Amino acid sequence: MEYQKLPDLTGLATLRAVVEKGGVNEAARLLHVSQSAVTKRLRTLDDCYGLPLMERIGGRLRLTRAGDKVYMAAVLMLDHHLALREELNALLRGTSSLRLEVTFAIGEHLLPDQLLAFNEQHPDYEIISRLAYSRQIQADLVTGRADMALMEIAPDHPDILVQKWRDDELWLVCSPRHPLAGTELLPVEELEKQKYVLREKRSSIRESLDPALHGIGIDQLNIVLEVGSSEAIIDILERGRHLSFMPRFSVHERVEKGELVHIKVQGFRIMRTLWIARNRAALDHPVAEAFIGVIRD
């Protein structure tokens, strides 16, 4: 049979590890095998395809043209099998478990209370949650690696059903010690004169903020720090030297307590919607329905 001539997943995983980790030694440590075992697997792949997949240039292993094609196919196959394994594990657990993905800000500020409330009402159900960027969440919903998601940006894909969850707004905030803390209404032209600490560009916050600023003629703020955690940004703001745009849900309690100050900008607001997203082919999920009921109360 022709199938007998195909490589096994172990060889493909080894090739991927060598490429992505930068060498045989690093791949061996990742895979918990000897360097000779890695080398043997690479040679077996060469024999399988009848072409060398890697060559040494300047003391480093590089993919050949054939190797580049095999590597790209290996990534797709391995990712597909990981997704398949997760789907099978979900079948094994039955319909009492929900794979939930959320954006980072939602995961930091909204999800903990929602999970606690859900567990109190539905102790027999399980939610397996993880944080990810919006684009990764959309891909995971489409491929079946996630059952449901809570997002700050609505996915645009025909296979994903999007439902409104709640309203939100990006607030300009600072410390009470910041020179602008007493400002009632900040002129738009003052925005470019300030120093900012913001989330990274891939974050949902920036995906909402950057186009909104562009719409009023601001292409670049004076961003002195980009930080991958909303809580870390709040800690930096408390020192009194920076401004930031943050989701209202993440800072409103601190604003009410006087720990942060919300500065309104003249003629400029960034209104948003938080979304519930699900794959249209997997809408009949009792845990998802129960969770939606809890978070909408």
Number of C-alpha atoms within 10 A of each C-alpha: 5 5 6 8 10 11 16 13 13 13 18 21 19 23 28 19 20 24 19 11 15 14 17 23 16 16 23 20 13 13 14 11 12 14 17 12 14 24 17 13 20 21 16 15 23 17 14 15 15 10 14 17 23 21 13 10 9 7 7 11 16 18 19 16 13 15 20 15 12 18 20 11 13 19 15 10 15 16 12 14 13 12 17 15 13 16 17 12 11 17 12 10 12 10 15 15 20 22 20 21 29 24 24 23 25 20 18 15 16 16 18 12 11 16 17 12 15 21 16 9 13 14 10 10 17 17 17 10 17 15 18 19 16 24 14 13 25 27 14 19 26 19 16 19 22 24 26 30 27 26 28 28 20 19 21 10 13 10 16 21 20 20 14 14 17 13 13 16 17 20 23 19 26 28 25 19 16 18 12 20 17 12 13 12 12 15 13 16 12 9 17 14 9 15 16 22 22 25 23 15 14 12 22 20 22 16 15 17 18 15 13 17 18 11 10 12 11 15 12 10 16 12 16 11 14 13 14 15 15 21 15 12 22 22 11 19 23 17 13 17 17 23 28 23 22 24 24 19 16 20 21 18 12 13 17 11 9 12 17 23 25 26 19 17 18 12 10 13 14 15 14 16 16 18 20 22 26 25 22 15 12 15 14 10 14 14 22 24 11 14 21 16 11 16 16 10 5
